[in-house]
């Protein structure tokens, strides 16, 4: 009886390994599609996605507050 259970476990492991190799890795593909350029806030230096930044005269800011502080300091 113990040999039968051992053989069933081996067959299931082999099936699982073969099935895993045939399926494409969709997680990696979705990460490459969602990649975006990162930019650095001129005021504080934090990095953030370009779509979430505030752009003024080619400079990137992480918030309105930092944008206004930078303008005041110029």
C-alpha positions in Angstrom: 0.0 0.0 0.0 2.9 2.4 0.8 4.5 1.8 -2.6 1.2 2.7 -4.3 0.9 6.0 -2.5 4.6 6.8 -3.3 4.0 6.0 -7.0 0.8 8.2 -7.1 2.8 11.1 -5.4 5.6 10.8 -8.0 3.1 10.8 -10.9 1.3 13.9 -9.5 4.7 15.7 -9.1 5.7 14.9 -12.6 2.4 16.0 -14.0 2.6 19.3 -12.0 6.2 20.0 -13.3 5.2 19.3 -16.9 2.2 21.5 -16.7 4.1 24.3 -15.1 6.7 24.3 -17.9 4.1 24.4 -20.7 2.3 27.5 -19.3 3.8 30.9 -20.2 4.7 33.1 -17.3 2.0 35.8 -17.5 3.3 37.6 -14.4 6.5 38.7 -16.1 4.7 39.8 -19.3 2.3 42.0 -17.3 5.2 43.7 -15.4 7.0 44.6 -18.6 3.8 46.1 -20.1 3.1 48.2 -17.0 6.6 49.7 -16.8 6.9 53.5 -16.7 9.7 56.0 -16.6 10.6 57.2 -13.1 11.5 60.9 -12.5 13.1 62.7 -9.6 11.5 65.6 -7.7 13.7 68.7 -8.1 12.8 69.9 -4.6 13.1 66.8 -2.3 14.7 64.2 -4.6 12.0 61.5 -4.2 11.5 59.2 -7.3 8.0 58.8 -8.7 6.3 57.6 -11.9 6.3 60.3 -14.6 2.5 60.2 -14.9 2.1 61.1 -11.2 4.5 64.0 -11.3 3.9 67.7 -11.9 6.0 69.1 -14.8 7.0 72.7 -15.1 9.7 74.0 -17.5 11.1 70.5 -17.9 11.4 70.0 -14.1 9.5 67.4 -12.2 7.9 67.8 -8.8 6.1 65.3 -6.5 3.5 67.7 -5.3 2.0 71.2 -5.7 3.6 72.1 -2.4 7.1 71.3 -3.6 6.4 73.0 -6.9 5.4 76.3 -5.1 8.4 76.0 -2.7 10.8 75.7 -5.6 9.3 78.7 -7.4 9.5 80.8 -4.2 13.2 79.8 -3.7 14.2 80.9 -7.2 
